[in-house]
Amino acid sequence: MKRMIRLLAMLLVCTLALPLGCALADDGVSSTYTYNYDYWEELRESPDAYRVEQVIYSATLKLDTPMRRPQSLFVHENDLYVCDTGNNRILQLRREGKDFSLVRVIDRIAGADPETFSTPSDVSVDNEGNIYVADTNNNRVIKADKNLNYIRSFLKPDDSTFDQKLSFLPSKIVTDTVGRVFVLATNVNKGLVKFEPDGTFTGFIGANKVKYDMWEYIWKTFFTTKEQRDQQASFVPTEYENIYMDKEGFIYATNIVFSEYDLLWDNAKPIRRLNAVGNDILIKNDHYPPIGDLQWAEGSIEYGPSKLKDITVLDNDIYIAFDRTRGRLFGYDPQGIMLWAFGTKGNSEGAFLGAVSLEHMGTDLICLDENECSITVFTPTEYGSLIYQASNQYLKGDYDGSADTWREVLKLNANYNLAFIGIGRALMRQEQYGEAMEYFKMAHDRENYGRAYRYYRKQLVEQNIGWIVAGLACLVIIPLAVGRVKKMKWEVEAYERSKVVR
């Protein structure tokens, strides 16, 4: 009996000691592994920002031929396009409510030569409904109207800047609002291949910088023959892994070829935001750059940094990257501050064996697994929705509302630094600099604390300028007056002494 009581007591203690990330969410749904990092780069569990809404398989869509090695997703309004690469086709799905249904199978383009695809690896749709397909083994990007009639092809550039010995193998594509096409092509290491709407090649943008070892460079240059150098790999920039164009026309690119040393010193830049001339303008205002996991277990089969396979950007400039190393998703705000991270590898619901593509529909996240041939749809929890709500309120200028919503977030996760920062930002906009300093201090945000302090000091001076002037005047006038009185007193005493002498 005593043992039973002791066991029950231990179970009660363990239940009360469950970490926040393993507790029940406020809506009664059990949490999965979700976390963030604190100021000291230590992992901290948190409530779930997302949960699985549904997982879509070939059987779900009632496909006659199951999906085979699907490689890419694209969202256009309520339609989801799936690049079913192994079957040389594109699947167009439509979402009605929470359910997805098959609209059509796109496996040929009328009027094209050839009409069928060969290992299509990516798809894009413009505002007019025109469809672009990276038809890899047909060496083209093909454009068709919404009725699948051929418009044009974007082919290997006949230009001296493009190595004519290489095949044109487009793997990823994005299109802007005027119809320009940007292509990530296999074996092309000069950046993204840029085409005008009429198919004209206009160069490359966003090439990665050359990385090489100085000793290796000296050895190749001075101690090898020309024949040996020709047989060795050249020092060339590495290519990107994936690309995504946001609503403002900036291209987000992920890169998975780097050394761990470069990653930790922010030289690798696994996430980049490229402007029109290809310069990286990604904002990084956190204590650490957006690189995915900050820690990885040495000696495990999943050892190594995050390899961000794909990226998607919400309308509020929050971006989410998909890590293939451990099957995790990392969300960042426009300042580069991590919002949350979740996910794992495996074949259970919400886990991945071969994460290859990520898209969003509103704030829902849609993830493609090439090994499982599955599409997982994640929807925000109350906790995740509050984070988005607070961010949107701040962007719209509703600073009071944003601060209130961040306080609601703190009720669910009292260790969430971004909530402290969000409240501090809102208070700064309201010119409550003293209170803002307190919140920035709790978040260990030195930069914003310093900015708030400067404004606070300026505000104090402006509010007390009268007293300050009066005080300064007193500091100047009183010593002068005291000195004048002493002088007069001395002169009187000298005069009296002179009379006595006479």
RODO-2510 file (C-alpha; in nm, 4 decimals, decimal comma):
residues 502
     n   res          X          Y          Z
     1     m     0,0000     0,0000     0,0000
     2     k     0,2815     0,2379     0,0888
     3     r     0,4523     0,1591    -0,2420
     4     m     0,1320     0,2360    -0,4305
     5     i     0,0906     0,5693    -0,2516
     6     r     0,4565     0,6516    -0,3185
     7     l     0,4163     0,5635    -0,6896
     8     l     0,1049     0,7777    -0,7215
     9     a     0,2861     1,0679    -0,5542
    10     m     0,5764     1,0343    -0,7985
    11     l     0,3389     1,0286    -1,0942
    12     l     0,1681     1,3435    -0,9622
    13     v     0,5028     1,5236    -0,9241
    14     c     0,6112     1,4216    -1,2764
    15     t     0,2808     1,5425    -1,4183
    16     l     0,3147     1,8817    -1,2506
    17     a     0,6752     1,9065    -1,3663
    18     l     0,5983     1,8534    -1,7349
    19     p     0,7676     2,1228    -1,9459
    20     l     0,5554     2,3786    -2,1191
    21     g     0,6168     2,2303    -2,4638
    22     c     0,4701     1,8955    -2,3555
    23     a     0,1698     2,0332    -2,1716
    24     l    -0,1778     2,0657    -2,3110
    25     a    -0,2402     2,3694    -2,5247
    26     d    -0,5083     2,6107    -2,4133
    27     d    -0,7583     2,4591    -2,6568
    28     g    -0,7194     2,1118    -2,5130
    29     v    -0,5089     1,9635    -2,7929
    30     s    -0,1840     1,7992    -2,6866
    31     s     0,1338     1,9668    -2,8057
    32     t     0,4183     1,8275    -3,0115
    33     y     0,7823     1,9257    -3,0123
    34     t     0,7957     2,3043    -3,0578
    35     y     1,0760     2,5273    -2,9333
    36     n     1,2724     2,8495    -2,9632
    37     y     1,6121     2,9783    -2,8490
    38     d     1,6767     3,2258    -2,5699
    39     y     1,9362     3,5037    -2,5452
    40     w     2,2071     3,2522    -2,4459
    41     e     2,1179     3,0317    -2,7478
    42     e     1,9732     2,7655    -2,5192
    43     l     1,6766     2,5655    -2,6467
    44     r     1,3458     2,6491    -2,4762
    45     e     1,0299     2,4470    -2,5297
    46     s     0,7136     2,6394    -2,6102
    47     p     0,3465     2,5843    -2,6914
    48     d     0,2717     2,4648    -3,0432
    49     a     0,2426     2,7365    -3,3055
    50     y     0,0989     2,4884    -3,5601
    51     r    -0,0789     2,1562    -3,5665
    52     v    -0,1514     1,9092    -3,8430
    53     e    -0,4859     1,9723    -4,0086
    54     q    -0,4643     1,6924    -4,2622
    55     v    -0,2274     1,4750    -4,4636
    56     i    -0,3044     1,4250    -4,8329
    57     y    -0,2013     1,1070    -5,0138
    58     s    -0,2643     0,9755    -5,3631
    59     a    -0,5558     0,7727    -5,2286
    60     t    -0,7034     1,0891    -5,0754
    61     l    -0,7143     1,2457    -5,4220
    62     k    -0,8347     0,9192    -5,5809
    63     l    -0,5532     0,9218    -5,8329
    64     d    -0,5441     0,6350    -6,0813
    65     t    -0,1629     0,6555    -6,0829
    66     p    -0,0108     0,7301    -5,7398
    67     m     0,2294     1,0203    -5,7025
    68     r     0,5926     0,9348    -5,7667
    69     r     0,8860     1,1472    -5,6429
    70     p     0,6921     1,4769    -5,6298
    71     q     0,9353     1,7703    -5,6128
    72     s     0,7534     2,0996    -5,5778
    73     l     0,4409     2,2880    -5,4696
    74     f     0,2941     2,6190    -5,5830
    75     v    -0,0096     2,8066    -5,4479
    76     h    -0,2222     3,0355    -5,6631
    77     e    -0,5314     3,1705    -5,4861
    78     n    -0,7179     2,8558    -5,3671
    79     d    -0,5366     2,6217    -5,6051
    80     l    -0,2409     2,4043    -5,5127
    81     y    -0,0169     2,2813    -5,7956
    82     v     0,1908     1,9701    -5,7302
    83     c     0,4883     1,8833    -5,9495
    84     d     0,4500     1,5035    -5,9732
    85     t     0,7961     1,4646    -6,1227
    86     g     0,8180     1,0867    -6,1407
    87     n     0,4965     1,0715    -6,3435
    88     n     0,5859     1,3665    -6,5719
    89     r     0,2771     1,5649    -6,4792
    90     i     0,1376     1,8529    -6,2761
    91     l    -0,1572     1,8001    -6,0405
    92     q    -0,3918     2,0933    -5,9894
    93     l    -0,5806     2,0723    -5,6596
    94     r    -0,8436     2,3112    -5,5275
    95     r    -0,9195     2,3865    -5,1659
    96     e    -1,2802     2,4285    -5,0632
    97     g    -1,3132     2,4774    -4,6916
    98     k    -1,0581     2,2434    -4,5407
    99     d    -1,0662     1,9801    -4,8144
   100     f    -0,8535     1,9533    -5,1276
   101     s    -0,9871     1,7901    -5,4437
   102     l    -0,8289     1,7135    -5,7793
   103     v    -0,9231     1,9651    -6,0506
   104     r    -0,7158     1,8298    -6,3385
   105     v    -0,4013     1,6435    -6,4333
   106     i    -0,1706     1,8510    -6,6539
   107     d     0,0525     1,6188    -6,8560
   108     r     0,0732     1,7935    -7,1946
   109     i     0,0698     2,1408    -7,3478
   110     a    -0,1182     2,1759    -7,6764
   111     g     0,1001     2,3159    -7,9529
   112     a     0,4345     2,2592    -7,7798
   113     d     0,7108     2,0460    -7,9236
   114     p     0,7124     1,8036    -7,7537
   115     e     0,3715     1,8374    -7,5916
   116     t     0,4582     1,6153    -7,2933
   117     f     0,6885     1,6844    -7,0004
   118     s     1,0121     1,5094    -6,9104
   119     t     1,0923     1,5179    -6,5387
   120     p     0,9212     1,8486    -6,4560
   121     s     1,0709     1,9814    -6,1331
   122     d     0,8880     2,3064    -6,0601
   123     v     0,5749     2,5014    -6,1518
   124     s     0,4591     2,8609    -6,1230
   125     v     0,1386     3,0488    -6,2104
   126     d     0,1128     3,4235    -6,2790
   127     n    -0,1714     3,6648    -6,2022
   128     e    -0,3368     3,5919    -6,5383
   129     g    -0,3409     3,2196    -6,4747
   130     n    -0,0597     3,1378    -6,7177
   131     i     0,1346     2,8290    -6,6167
   132     y     0,5146     2,7995    -6,6216
   133     v     0,6819     2,4588    -6,5877
   134     a     1,0506     2,3850    -6,5339
   135     d     1,0579     2,0972    -6,7826
   136     t     1,4026     1,9800    -6,6790
   137     n     1,4923     1,6991    -6,9166
   138     n     1,3322     1,8774    -7,2108
   139     n     1,5820     2,1591    -7,1395
   140     r     1,3211     2,4329    -7,1220
   141     v     1,0859     2,6379    -6,9158
   142     i     0,7532     2,6180    -7,0917
   143     k     0,4727     2,8741    -7,0667
   144     a     0,1079     2,7958    -7,1367
   145     d    -0,2209     2,9784    -7,0864
   146     k    -0,4783     2,8641    -6,8317
   147     n    -0,6354     2,6389    -7,0968
   148     l    -0,2976     2,4675    -7,1478
   149     n    -0,2291     2,6169    -7,4907
   150     y     0,1369     2,6740    -7,5694
   151     i     0,2676     3,0341    -7,5523
   152     r     0,6481     3,0100    -7,5575
   153     s     0,9561     2,8349    -7,4249
   154     f     1,2532     2,9784    -7,2374
   155     l     1,5555     2,7922    -7,3704
   156     k     1,9316     2,7697    -7,3213
   157     p     2,0762     3,1161    -7,3754
   158     d     2,2756     3,1513    -7,6977
   159     d     2,5186     3,3825    -7,5275
   160     s     2,8907     3,3844    -7,4560
   161     t     2,8266     3,4243    -7,0813
   162     f     2,6512     3,0868    -7,0749
   163     d     2,8774     2,7845    -7,1105
   164     q     2,7512     2,6257    -7,4317
   165     k     2,9004     2,2893    -7,3320
   166     l     2,6445     2,2648    -7,0498
   167     s     2,2889     2,1449    -7,0901
   168     f     2,0142     2,3810    -6,9792
   169     l     1,8510     2,1972    -6,6872
   170     p     1,6031     2,4272    -6,5109
   171     s     1,5202     2,3003    -6,1630
   172     k     1,3383     2,5924    -5,9925
   173     i     1,1575     2,8959    -6,1316
   174     v     0,9891     3,2154    -6,0111
   175     t     0,8047     3,4776    -6,2149
   176     d     0,7374     3,8429    -6,1380
   177     t     0,4278     4,0532    -6,2046
   178     v     0,5371     4,1602    -6,5548
   179     g     0,6259     3,8108    -6,6739
   180     r     1,0024     3,7990    -6,6218
   181     v     1,1264     3,4494    -6,5418
   182     f     1,4126     3,3694    -6,3037
   183     v     1,5535     3,0197    -6,3331
   184     l     1,7683     2,8170    -6,0979
   185     a     1,9446     2,5756    -6,3324
   186     t     2,1516     2,2715    -6,2399
   187     n     2,5276     2,3193    -6,2974
   188     v     2,4891     2,6933    -6,3523
   189     n     2,6925     2,8671    -6,0819
   190     k     2,6673     3,2275    -6,1962
   191     g     2,3404     3,2913    -6,0139
   192     l     1,9826     3,2875    -6,1386
   193     v     1,9225     3,2887    -6,5145
   194     k     1,7021     3,5858    -6,6027
   195     f     1,4627     3,5970    -6,8984
   196     e     1,2425     3,8838    -7,0168
   197     p     0,8712     3,8129    -7,0865
   198     d     0,9450     3,7591    -7,4573
   199     g     1,2043     3,4907    -7,3764
   200     t     1,5135     3,7081    -7,4187
   201     f     1,8041     3,6141    -7,1924
   202     t     1,9303     3,9211    -7,0021
   203     g     2,2004     3,7783    -6,7786
   204     f     2,2496     3,6386    -6,4298
   205     i     2,1677     3,7826    -6,0881
   206     g     2,2600     3,6948    -5,7300
   207     a     2,5694     3,4818    -5,7843
   208     n     2,7198     3,3367    -5,4680
   209     k     3,0642     3,4659    -5,3779
   210     v     3,3597     3,2422    -5,4520
   211     k     3,4851     3,0497    -5,1463
   212     y     3,8296     2,8932    -5,1510
   213     d     4,1163     2,8002    -4,9245
   214     m     4,4234     3,0233    -4,9636
   215     w     4,6715     2,7360    -4,9352
   216     e     4,4803     2,5361    -5,1928
   217     y     4,4811     2,8378    -5,4221
   218     i     4,8608     2,8803    -5,3854
   219     w     4,9187     2,5088    -5,4439
   220     k     4,7087     2,5042    -5,7602
   221     t     4,8563     2,8271    -5,8927
   222     f     5,2281     2,7707    -5,8353
   223     f     5,2887     2,3998    -5,7795
   224     t     5,0740     2,2188    -6,0383
   225     t     5,0921     2,1948    -6,4149
   226     k     4,8274     2,3286    -6,6505
   227     e     4,7148     1,9728    -6,7275
   228     q     4,6698     1,8995    -6,3568
   229     r     4,4779     2,2217    -6,3036
   230     d     4,2449     2,1383    -6,5910
   231     q     4,1640     1,8060    -6,4259
   232     q     4,0891     1,9660    -6,0904
   233     a     3,7712     2,1456    -5,9881
   234     s     3,7667     2,5182    -6,0531
   235     f     3,7014     2,7759    -5,7827
   236     v     3,3412     2,8581    -5,8698
   237     p     3,0459     2,9881    -5,6679
   238     t     2,7998     2,7283    -5,5465
   239     e     2,4433     2,7324    -5,6699
   240     y     2,1272     2,7926    -5,4667
   241     e     1,9006     2,5157    -5,3443
   242     n     1,5631     2,6863    -5,3863
   243     i     1,4016     3,0225    -5,4592
   244     y     1,0779     3,2051    -5,3783
   245     m     0,9484     3,5460    -5,4865
   246     d     0,7568     3,7544    -5,2307
   247     k     0,4715     3,9950    -5,3044
   248     e     0,7146     4,2872    -5,3411
   249     g     0,9208     4,1128    -5,6089
   250     f     1,2210     4,0225    -5,3914
   251     i     1,3644     3,6741    -5,4351
   252     y     1,4345     3,4655    -5,1258
   253     a     1,6985     3,1997    -5,1886
   254     t     1,8291     2,9134    -4,9768
   255     n     2,1803     2,7737    -4,9915
   256     i     2,2933     2,4421    -4,8422
   257     v     2,6576     2,4355    -4,9548
   258     f     2,8726     2,5882    -4,6821
   259     s     3,1107     2,5042    -4,4000
   260     e     2,9943     2,5061    -4,0391
   261     y     3,2550     2,7700    -3,9574
   262     d     3,1134     3,0067    -4,2211
   263     l     2,7636     2,9404    -4,0897
   264     l     2,8430     3,0387    -3,7320
   265     w     3,0189     3,3583    -3,8457
   266     d     2,7341     3,4564    -4,0794
   267     n     2,9438     3,4112    -4,3920
   268     a     2,7381     3,1227    -4,5283
   269     k     2,4053     3,3111    -4,5391
   270     p     2,1781     3,0062    -4,5928
   271     i     1,8819     3,2438    -4,6377
   272     r     1,9123     3,5467    -4,8639
   273     r     1,6778     3,8137    -4,9896
   274     l     1,7914     3,9336    -5,3308
   275     n     1,7017     4,2706    -5,4772
   276     a     1,6830     4,3553    -5,8490
   277     v     2,0611     4,3560    -5,8902
   278     g     2,1147     4,0395    -5,6861
   279     n     2,2415     4,1904    -5,3597
   280     d     2,1437     4,0264    -5,0318
   281     i     1,9267     4,2677    -4,8283
   282     l     1,7954     4,0255    -4,5656
   283     i     1,7558     4,2016    -4,2283
   284     k     1,9237     4,0297    -3,9324
   285     n     1,8523     4,2060    -3,6057
   286     d     1,8602     3,9088    -3,3695
   287     h     2,1532     3,7912    -3,1557
   288     y     2,2174     3,5208    -3,4144
   289     p     2,1482     3,5043    -3,7920
   290     p     1,8594     3,2985    -3,9369
   291     i     2,0349     2,9654    -3,9897
   292     g     1,7825     2,7166    -3,8504
   293     d     1,9039     2,5147    -3,5531
   294     l     2,1745     2,6732    -3,3394
   295     q     2,2671     2,3404    -3,1833
   296     w     2,3077     1,9974    -3,3347
   297     a     2,3973     1,6782    -3,1542
   298     e     2,7476     1,5589    -3,2370
   299     g     2,7706     1,1878    -3,2983
   300     s     2,4068     1,1378    -3,3953
   301     i     2,2925     1,0265    -3,7400
   302     e     2,1346     1,3700    -3,7815
   303     y     2,4500     1,5563    -3,6878
   304     g     2,5158     1,8797    -3,8698
   305     p     2,3597     2,2198    -3,9285
   306     s     2,0191     2,2750    -4,0791
   307     k     2,0031     2,2394    -4,4584
   308     l     1,7183     2,4641    -4,5626
   309     k     1,5612     2,2908    -4,8591
   310     d     1,2862     2,5433    -4,9335
   311     i     1,1369     2,8711    -4,8142
   312     t     0,8048     3,0548    -4,8322
   313     v     0,7117     3,4126    -4,7400
   314     l     0,3786     3,5282    -4,5967
   315     d     0,2140     3,8562    -4,6942
   316     n     0,3352     4,0165    -4,3695
   317     d     0,6996     3,9352    -4,4620
   318     i     0,7253     3,6548    -4,2068
   319     y     0,9236     3,3772    -4,3743
   320     i     0,9389     3,0063    -4,3019
   321     a     1,2214     2,7728    -4,4049
   322     f     1,2066     2,3947    -4,4344
   323     d     1,5041     2,1971    -4,2955
   324     r     1,5656     1,8623    -4,4593
   325     t     1,8302     1,7516    -4,2065
   326     r     1,5825     1,7100    -3,9214
   327     g     1,2482     1,7714    -4,0949
   328     r     1,1849     2,0995    -3,9133
   329     l     1,0236     2,4295    -4,0000
   330     f     1,1690     2,7599    -3,8787
   331     g     0,9638     3,0795    -3,8752
   332     y     1,1261     3,4266    -3,8728
   333     d     0,9803     3,7754    -3,8551
   334     p     1,0934     4,0531    -4,0985
   335     q     1,3736     4,1482    -3,8553
   336     g     1,5201     3,7976    -3,8691
   337     i     1,4044     3,7006    -3,5187
   338     m     1,2992     3,3380    -3,4798
   339     l     0,9294     3,2996    -3,4023
   340     w     0,9208     2,9245    -3,3483
   341     a     1,0576     2,5939    -3,4736
   342     f     0,8868     2,2571    -3,4895
   343     g     0,8923     1,9237    -3,6696
   344     t     1,0918     1,6029    -3,6788
   345     k     1,1898     1,3156    -3,9056
   346     g     0,9790     1,0029    -3,9299
   347     n     0,6760     0,8547    -4,0996
   348     s     0,4166     0,9608    -3,8438
   349     e     0,1686     1,2439    -3,8920
   350     g     0,3507     1,5782    -3,8910
   351     a     0,6933     1,4180    -3,9443
   352     f     0,8933     1,3905    -4,2667
   353     l     1,1273     1,1459    -4,4345
   354     g     1,2081     1,3530    -4,7428
   355     a     1,1049     1,7162    -4,7064
   356     v     1,1440     1,8903    -5,0448
   357     s     0,8934     2,1748    -5,0810
   358     l     0,7050     2,4281    -4,8688
   359     e     0,4172     2,6621    -4,9538
   360     h     0,1537     2,8620    -4,7681
   361     m    -0,2126     2,9377    -4,8162
   362     g    -0,2949     3,2313    -4,5927
   363     t    -0,1149     3,1373    -4,2719
   364     d    -0,1585     2,7634    -4,3280
   365     l     0,1634     2,5823    -4,4207
   366     i     0,1718     2,3093    -4,6846
   367     c     0,4672     2,0681    -4,6862
   368     l     0,5625     1,8094    -4,9483
   369     d     0,7456     1,4841    -4,8701
   370     e     0,8942     1,3147    -5,1779
   371     n     0,9585     0,9823    -5,0027
   372     e     0,6139     0,9488    -4,8490
   373     c     0,4469     1,1113    -5,1534
   374     s     0,2383     1,3075    -4,9066
   375     i     0,1245     1,6656    -4,8559
   376     t     0,0876     1,7815    -4,4947
   377     v    -0,1269     2,0844    -4,4151
   378     f    -0,0492     2,2686    -4,0904
   379     t    -0,2847     2,5279    -3,9418
   380     p    -0,1947     2,7792    -3,6672
   381     t    -0,2944     2,7145    -3,3060
   382     e    -0,4275     2,9935    -3,0848
   383     y    -0,0686     3,0625    -2,9794
   384     g     0,0512     3,0871    -3,3409
   385     s    -0,2474     3,2984    -3,4437
   386     l    -0,1770     3,5467    -3,1630
   387     i     0,1840     3,5843    -3,2826
   388     y     0,0623     3,6613    -3,6353
   389     q    -0,2079     3,8938    -3,5041
   390     a     0,0384     4,0952    -3,2957
   391     s     0,2789     4,1251    -3,5906
   392     n     0,0010     4,2362    -3,8283
   393     q    -0,1335     4,4923    -3,5817
   394     y     0,2101     4,6469    -3,5474
   395     l     0,2559     4,6661    -3,9259
   396     k    -0,0832     4,8370    -3,9614
   397     g     0,0027     5,0972    -3,6955
   398     d    -0,2242     4,9589    -3,4233
   399     y     0,0450     4,9759    -3,1565
   400     d    -0,1910     4,9605    -2,8579
   401     g    -0,3583     4,6524    -3,0013
   402     s    -0,0225     4,4946    -3,0829
   403     a     0,1037     4,5418    -2,7264
   404     d    -0,2184     4,3934    -2,5846
   405     t    -0,1905     4,0903    -2,8122
   406     w     0,1742     4,0342    -2,7191
   407     r     0,0647     4,0339    -2,3545
   408     e    -0,1797     3,7554    -2,4425
   409     v     0,1119     3,5657    -2,5981
   410     l     0,3076     3,6041    -2,2726
   411     k     0,0216     3,4393    -2,0849
   412     l     0,0815     3,1273    -2,2961
   413     n     0,4610     3,1489    -2,2999
   414     a     0,6170     3,3665    -2,0307
   415     n     0,9680     3,3142    -2,1745
   416     y     0,8931     3,4452    -2,5240
   417     n     1,1497     3,7170    -2,5916
   418     l     0,9780     3,8378    -2,9077
   419     a     0,6698     3,9293    -2,7033
   420     f     0,8853     4,1501    -2,4789
   421     i     1,0426     4,3057    -2,7876
   422     g     0,7012     4,3502    -2,9517
   423     i     0,5596     4,5265    -2,6466
   424     g     0,8737     4,7396    -2,6244
   425     r     0,8429     4,8424    -2,9901
   426     a     0,4773     4,9317    -2,9448
   427     l     0,5589     5,1382    -2,6352
   428     m     0,8324     5,3210    -2,8258
   429     r     0,5822     5,4118    -3,0968
   430     q     0,3625     5,5516    -2,8192
   431     e     0,6634     5,7502    -2,6884
   432     q     0,6598     5,5575    -2,3601
   433     y     1,0349     5,5116    -2,3682
   434     g     1,0915     5,4383    -1,9998
   435     e     0,8512     5,1439    -2,0033
   436     a     0,9897     5,0280    -2,3379
   437     m     1,3372     5,0116    -2,1833
   438     e     1,2108     4,7708    -1,9179
   439     y     1,0723     4,5291    -2,1776
   440     f     1,3851     4,5469    -2,3934
   441     k     1,5904     4,4763    -2,0813
   442     m     1,3861     4,1608    -2,0132
   443     a     1,4508     4,0506    -2,3728
   444     h     1,8256     4,1298    -2,3476
   445     d     1,7787     4,3484    -2,6564
   446     r     2,0691     4,5913    -2,6215
   447     e     2,0185     4,7660    -2,9546
   448     n     1,6545     4,8554    -2,8947
   449     y     1,7302     4,9339    -2,5297
   450     g     1,9971     5,1819    -2,6384
   451     r     1,7603     5,3393    -2,8894
   452     a     1,4838     5,3691    -2,6284
   453     y     1,7316     5,5152    -2,3798
   454     r     1,8372     5,7879    -2,6235
   455     y     1,4757     5,8844    -2,6841
   456     y     1,4031     5,8638    -2,3106
   457     r     1,6925     6,0960    -2,2327
   458     k     1,5796     6,3399    -2,5026
   459     q     1,2236     6,3266    -2,3709
   460     l     1,3386     6,3992    -2,0154
   461     v     1,5345     6,6999    -2,1369
   462     e     1,2377     6,8371    -2,3342
   463     q     0,9927     6,7853    -2,0484
   464     n     1,2204     6,9489    -1,7906
   465     i     1,3912     7,2136    -1,9996
   466     g     1,2604     7,4943    -1,7721
   467     w     1,4006     7,3366    -1,4589
   468     i     1,7238     7,2517    -1,6369
   469     v     1,7696     7,6107    -1,7564
   470     a     1,6823     7,7412    -1,4110
   471     g     1,9264     7,5026    -1,2513
   472     l     2,2028     7,5975    -1,4920
   473     a     2,1256     7,9632    -1,4349
   474     c     2,1488     7,9106    -1,0612
   475     l     2,4796     7,7324    -1,1026
   476     v     2,6120     8,0353    -1,2893
   477     i     2,4367     8,3267    -1,1123
   478     i     2,4672     8,2147    -0,7490
   479     p     2,8487     8,1826    -0,7543
   480     l     2,8695     8,5210    -0,9280
   481     a     2,6391     8,6808    -0,6701
   482     v     2,8253     8,5239    -0,3781
   483     g     3,1525     8,6431    -0,5250
   484     r     3,0141     8,9924    -0,5763
   485     v     2,8880     9,0070    -0,2157
   486     k     3,2228     8,8882    -0,0824
   487     k     3,4017     9,1500    -0,2905
   488     m     3,1735     9,4275    -0,1655
   489     k     3,2194     9,3082     0,1929
   490     w     3,5960     9,3066     0,1493
   491     e     3,5909     9,6589     0,0051
   492     v     3,3810     9,7857     0,2998
   493     e     3,6129     9,6236     0,5527
   494     a     3,9168     9,7705     0,3760
   495     y     3,7620    10,1145     0,3825
   496     e     3,6819    10,0889     0,7550
   497     r     4,0376     9,9772     0,8308
   498     s     4,1804    10,2714     0,6341
   499     k     3,9728    10,5208     0,8466
   500     v     4,1033    10,3701     1,1692
   501     v     4,4629    10,4077     1,0525
   502     r     4,4118    10,7776     0,9825
***
